[in-house]
């Protein structure tokens, strides 16, 4: 890398964040991304992580995890501008991803970030969004 060149930021999807919190395969790569001061977490990731944890592990754990994320050295993207909204709408309409994934991917596109995830749904956006896929969960519970 040349002097003055900067690394692209990572943008964490909910699946990547939860793999870090739950120490699943790929957690080490998320930890490396978290060591970069430029790592991003958009608000839908906090929303999904909170409701998934609320449903699976209860209210106390959901709030504990939300507080943990807010303590990480990441930039939480609380605001969504019109260009991000329109990009998300296009991704949703043209590629059939979920609304949350369309918004998360739009944030990655608009921020020129590498979307780190372990969600096979993002494969529909291959070639459009810079991505690093972590090991997917398998139906048999293997790696």
Secondary structure, 3 states (H helix, E strand, C coil): CCCCCCCCCEEECHHHHHHHHCCCCCHHHHHHHHCCCCCEEEHHHHHHHHHHHHHHHCHHHHHHHHHHHHHCCCEEECCCCHHHHHHHHHHHHHHCCCHHHHHHHHHHHHCCCEEEECCHHHHHHECCECEEECCCCCCCCCC
